[in-house]
């Protein structure tokens, strides 16, 4: 019975990773005007399915799903911008941060934990990609890499992504809980 529950969680986590990747592909190729030149986009809807994994199944499933999604994102990365720390911080740590909502597993009904989890995940991702930008640009640019990475480039799209994710999750969270409870019934 426990293995059946674990299998269902694994299947749902995989499905949410696939949904996140499909959303990212759609935005990247159908709505390119929202893409940033070195990666990232202002809509960021792929964050939504990834944070849902953590809220529903916990830290382990959340961070593993975020890590796997980060590997998929490497495929979409602009060529020439995945080097050294960028690889680790932009993709692996950055997307694994979405799984931090797993610290609030089962708390999707409580709005304060919805806010806290999404804001934590968004903030850690923002820090990770901004530090990666500082490391990358400080070697090749003749401008303030810290200001550029933390303010000019990463702040806007990370704020919009986190805000959109938070708003949508607030709207659909009760339905997600009901669907998940029905899906996880072990016969």
Secondary structure as the mmCIF struct_conf table of DSSP 4:
data_model
#
loop_
_struct_conf.conf_type_id
_struct_conf.id
_struct_conf.beg_label_comp_id
_struct_conf.beg_label_asym_id
_struct_conf.beg_label_seq_id
_struct_conf.end_label_comp_id
_struct_conf.end_label_asym_id
_struct_conf.end_label_seq_id
HELX_RH_AL_P HELX_RH_AL_P1 UNK A 2 UNK A 30
HELX_RH_3T_P HELX_RH_3T_P1 UNK A 32 UNK A 34
STRN STRN1 UNK A 35 UNK A 35
TURN_TY1_P TURN_TY1_P1 UNK A 37 UNK A 38
BEND BEND1 UNK A 39 UNK A 39
STRN STRN2 UNK A 41 UNK A 41
BEND BEND2 UNK A 42 UNK A 43
TURN_TY1_P TURN_TY1_P2 UNK A 45 UNK A 45
HELX_RH_AL_P HELX_RH_AL_P2 UNK A 46 UNK A 57
HELX_RH_AL_P HELX_RH_AL_P3 UNK A 59 UNK A 76
BEND BEND3 UNK A 77 UNK A 77
HELX_LH_PP_P HELX_LH_PP_P1 UNK A 78 UNK A 78
TURN_TY1_P TURN_TY1_P3 UNK A 79 UNK A 80
HELX_RH_AL_P HELX_RH_AL_P4 UNK A 84 UNK A 86
HELX_RH_PI_P HELX_RH_PI_P1 UNK A 87 UNK A 93
HELX_RH_AL_P HELX_RH_AL_P5 UNK A 94 UNK A 96
HELX_RH_3T_P HELX_RH_3T_P2 UNK A 97 UNK A 104
TURN_TY1_P TURN_TY1_P4 UNK A 105 UNK A 106
TURN_TY1_P TURN_TY1_P5 UNK A 108 UNK A 109
BEND BEND4 UNK A 110 UNK A 110
HELX_RH_AL_P HELX_RH_AL_P6 UNK A 111 UNK A 140
BEND BEND5 UNK A 142 UNK A 143
HELX_RH_AL_P HELX_RH_AL_P7 UNK A 145 UNK A 147
HELX_RH_PI_P HELX_RH_PI_P2 UNK A 148 UNK A 153
HELX_RH_AL_P HELX_RH_AL_P8 UNK A 154 UNK A 183
TURN_TY1_P TURN_TY1_P6 UNK A 184 UNK A 184
#
